[in-house]
Amino acid sequence: MRLPLILTLEAEADIAEAKAWYEKQRKGLQERFVLALETVFTHIARFPEASSEAHAGVRRTVVQRFTYAVYYCVDSHIVAVIAVYRSDRDPKRLEQRF
């Protein structure tokens, strides 16, 4: 069963920041990042319980080929992405979103 997936405002801001950074690094890299995110979002919507918990009630999955992870919460009707966070950043800053 596929659940609807929503992005919080913070997650949308994370994505915008990452896209801008990747576009500055090399032309076309932003598009590859977006495709990788779409793949993750599709997987999460189809198999929301497949990823392990990073924090109580918050699951984490890695974006392949990029240094980002997607953090999300699941209830019976929806998947809410709360962060798209660089893996090399201080995780303490992320915990305030949980």
TIRONU-364773 format. One record per atom (N, C-alpha, C, O): residue in one letter; x negated, y negated, z. Coordinates in steps of 0.2 Angstrom, whole numbers, padded with zeros to 4 digits, always signed. Atoms other than C-alpha are relative to their C-alpha. Layout:
<nodes>
AXYZ;...
</nodes>
This chain:
<nodes>
M-0004+0006+0000;M+0000+0000+0000;M-0004-0006+0000;M-0009-0007+0004;R+0004+0006+0001;R-0007-0017-0005;R+0004-0006+0004;R+0010-0007+0003;L-0003+0005-0004;L-0004-0031+0008;L-0002-0007-0003;L-0007-0008-0007;P+0001+0007+0003;P-0003-0050+0003;P-0006-0002+0004;P-0007-0001+0010;L+0006+0003-0003;L-0020-0059+0007;L+0001-0007+0000;L+0002-0010-0006;I+0000+0008-0001;I-0021-0077+0013;I-0007-0002+0002;I-0010+0002+0006;L+0007+0003-0003;L-0036-0088+0016;L+0002-0006+0004;L+0006-0010+0003;T+0000+0005-0005;T-0037-0099+0031;T-0003-0006-0004;T-0007-0006-0008;L+0003+0006+0003;L-0042-0117+0027;L-0008+0000+0001;L-0011-0002-0003;E+0007-0001-0001;E-0059-0113+0035;E-0003+0004-0005;E-0009+0003-0007;A+0002-0004+0005;A-0061-0099+0023;A-0001-0003-0006;A-0006-0002-0010;E+0000+0003+0006;E-0057-0109+0009;E-0006-0005-0001;E-0009-0006-0006;A+0006+0004+0000;A-0070-0122+0014;A-0006+0004+0000;A-0011+0001-0004;D+0006-0005+0001;D-0083-0108+0016;D-0001+0001-0007;D-0007+0001-0009;I+0001-0002+0007;I-0080-0103-0002;I-0002-0005-0004;I-0006-0005-0008;A+0002+0006+0004;A-0081-0120-0009;A-0007-0002+0001;A-0010-0004-0003;E+0007+0001-0001;E-0097-0123+0000;E-0005+0005-0003;E-0010+0003-0006;A+0004-0006+0003;A-0104-0106-0006;A-0001-0001-0007;A-0006-0001-0010;K+0000+0000+0008;K-0099-0109-0024;K-0004-0006-0002;K-0008-0006-0007;A+0004+0006+0002;A-0107-0127-0024;A-0007+0002+0001;A-0011+0000-0004;W+0007-0001-0001;W-0123-0120-0017;W-0003+0005-0005;W-0008+0004-0008;Y+0002-0005+0005;Y-0124-0105-0029;Y+0000-0004-0007;Y-0005-0002-0011;E+0000+0004+0006;E-0120-0117-0044;E-0007-0004+0000;E-0009-0005-0006;K+0006+0004+0000;K-0135-0128-0039;K-0006+0005-0001;K-0011+0003-0004;Q+0005-0005+0000;Q-0146-0112-0038;Q-0002+0002-0007;Q-0008+0002-0010;R+0001-0002+0007;R-0143-0106-0056;R+0006+0000-0003;R+0011+0002+0000;K-0007+0000+0004;K-0130-0108-0069;K+0003+0007-0001;K-0001+0011-0003;G-0003-0007+0001;G-0118-0094-0069;G+0001+0004+0006;G+0005+0008+0007;L+0001-0004-0006;L-0122-0088-0052;L+0007-0001+0004;L+0009+0003+0008;Q-0006+0001-0003;Q-0106-0096-0045;Q+0006+0004-0002;Q+0009+0007+0002;E-0005-0005+0003;E-0095-0086-0057;E-0001+0007+0003;E+0004+0011+0004;R+0002-0007-0003;R-0104-0070-0051;R+0002+0001+0007;R+0005+0006+0009;F-0002+0000-0007;F-0101-0075-0033;F+0008+0001+0000;F+0011+0005+0004;V-0008+0000+0000;V-0082-0078-0036;V+0002+0007-0002;V+0007+0010+0001;L-0002-0007+0002;L-0081-0061-0045;L-0001+0005+0005;L+0003+0009+0006;A+0001-0005-0005;A-0089-0052-0031;A+0005-0001+0006;A+0007+0004+0009;L-0005+0002-0005;L-0077-0061-0019;L+0007+0003-0002;L+0010+0006+0003;E-0006-0003+0002;E-0062-0056-0029;E+0000+0008+0001;E+0005+0011+0002;T+0001-0007-0001;T-0068-0038-0029;T+0001+0002+0008;T+0005+0007+0009;V-0001-0001-0007;V-0069-0039-0010;V+0007-0001+0002;V+0010+0003+0006;F-0007+0002-0002;F-0052-0047-0008;F+0005+0006-0003;F+0009+0008+0001;T-0004-0006+0003;T-0044-0033-0019;T-0001+0006+0004;T+0004+0009+0006;H+0001-0005-0004;H-0052-0020-0009;H+0003+0000+0007;H+0006+0004+0010;I-0003+0002-0007;I-0047-0028+0008;I+0008+0001-0001;I+0011+0004+0004;A-0007+0000+0000;A-0029-0030+0002;A+0003+0008-0001;A+0008+0009+0002;R-0002-0007+0001;R-0028-0011-0004;R-0002+0004+0006;R+0002+0009+0008;F+0002-0004-0006;F-0037-0004+0011;F-0002-0004+0006;F-0008-0004+0008;P+0001+0004-0005;P-0036-0016+0025;P-0004+0003+0006;P-0007-0001+0010;E+0002-0003-0006;E-0041-0004+0039;E-0007+0003-0002;E-0010+0006+0003;A+0006-0004+0002;A-0057+0003+0029;A-0006-0003+0004;A-0011+0000+0005;S+0006+0003-0003;S-0069-0010+0037;S+0000+0001+0007;S+0005+0001+0010;S+0001+0000-0007;S-0076-0009+0054;S+0002-0007+0004;S+0001-0012+0000;E-0001+0007-0004;E-0072-0022+0068;E-0006-0003+0002;E-0011+0001+0004;A+0006+0004-0002;A-0085-0035+0070;A+0002-0003+0007;A-0003-0005+0011;H-0002+0003-0006;H-0075-0042+0085;H+0007+0002+0001;H+0010+0005-0004;A-0006-0003-0002;A-0059-0037+0094;A+0006-0003-0005;A+0007-0009-0005;G-0006+0002+0005;G-0045-0038+0080;G-0003-0003-0006;G+0001-0005-0011;V+0003+0003+0006;V-0057-0045+0067;V-0005+0005-0004;V-0009+0008-0001;R+0004-0005+0004;R-0064-0034+0053;R-0005-0004-0005;R-0004-0010-0006;R+0006+0004+0004;R-0080-0038+0042;R-0002+0005-0005;R-0002+0011-0005;T+0003-0004+0006;T-0085-0032+0025;T-0005-0005-0004;T-0004-0011-0004;V+0005+0003+0003;V-0100-0037+0015;V+0002-0001-0007;V+0005+0003-0011;V-0001+0002+0007;V-0100-0046-0002;V-0006+0003-0003;V-0012+0001-0002;Q+0006-0003+0003;Q-0111-0035-0013;Q-0004-0005-0004;Q-0001-0009-0007;R+0005+0004+0004;R-0127-0044-0020;R+0000-0007+0002;R-0004-0011+0000;F+0000+0006-0002;F-0124-0059-0010;F-0001+0000+0008;F+0001+0005+0011;T+0001+0000-0007;T-0128-0064+0008;T+0006-0002+0004;T+0005-0006+0009;Y-0007+0002-0003;Y-0110-0066+0013;Y+0004+0006+0003;Y+0003+0011+0000;A-0004-0005-0002;A-0098-0056+0023;A+0007-0004+0001;A+0008-0010+0002;V-0007+0002-0001;V-0079-0058+0024;V+0003+0002+0006;V+0003+0008+0008;Y-0004-0002-0007;Y-0070-0058+0041;Y+0007-0001-0001;Y+0009-0007-0003;Y-0007+0001+0000;Y-0052-0055+0042;Y+0004+0004+0005;Y+0001+0008+0009;C-0005-0003-0005;C-0037-0050+0053;C+0005+0003-0004;C+0007+0001-0010;V-0005-0004+0004;V-0024-0037+0048;V+0006+0000+0005;V+0005+0002+0011;D-0006-0002-0003;D-0006-0036+0054;D+0004+0004-0004;D+0002+0006-0010;S-0004-0005+0005;S+0008-0025+0047;S+0002-0003-0006;S+0004+0001-0011;H-0003+0003+0006;H+0013-0038+0034;H-0005-0004-0004;H-0004-0006-0010;I+0005+0005+0004;I-0003-0048+0029;I-0007+0001+0002;I-0008+0004+0008;V+0008+0000-0001;V-0022-0049+0028;V-0001-0008+0000;V+0000-0011-0005;A+0003+0007-0001;A-0029-0066+0034;A-0007+0000+0000;A-0010+0002+0005;V+0007+0001+0000;V-0046-0070+0029;V-0002-0007+0004;V+0001-0012+0002;I+0001+0005-0004;I-0053-0081+0042;I-0007-0003-0001;I-0009-0009+0001;A+0006+0002+0002;A-0071-0083+0036;A-0003+0003-0006;A-0002+0009-0007;V+0005-0002+0005;V-0083-0081+0022;V-0007-0003+0002;V-0008-0009+0000;Y+0006+0003-0004;Y-0099-0083+0031;Y-0007+0003-0002;Y-0007+0009-0003;R+0006-0002+0001;R-0117-0082+0027;R-0003+0005+0005;R-0003+0003+0011;S+0002-0004-0005;S-0125-0067+0035;S-0006-0002+0004;S-0008+0001+0009;D+0006+0002-0004;D-0141-0076+0040;D+0001-0006+0004;D-0004-0009+0007;R-0002+0006-0004;R-0132-0090+0049;R+0001+0003+0007;R+0002+0009+0009;D-0001-0002-0007;D-0130-0090+0068;D+0007+0002+0001;D+0012-0001+0000;P-0007-0003-0001;P-0115-0079+0072;P+0004-0003+0006;P+0010-0003+0006;K-0004+0003-0006;K-0111-0089+0088;K+0005-0006-0003;K+0010-0007+0000;R-0004+0005+0003;R-0104-0103+0076;R+0006+0003-0003;R+0011+0000-0003;L-0006-0004+0003;L-0092-0090+0068;L+0005+0002+0006;L+0011+0002+0004;E-0005-0002-0005;E-0085-0084+0085;E+0005-0004+0002;E+0010-0002+0004;Q-0005+0005-0002;Q-0076-0100+0088;Q+0007+0001-0004;Q+0012-0001-0002;R-0006-0002+0004;R-0064-0094+0074;R+0004+0006+0002;R+0010+0006+0000;F-0003-0006-0002;F-0060-0078+0082;F+0005-0002+0006;F+0008+0002+0009;
</nodes>
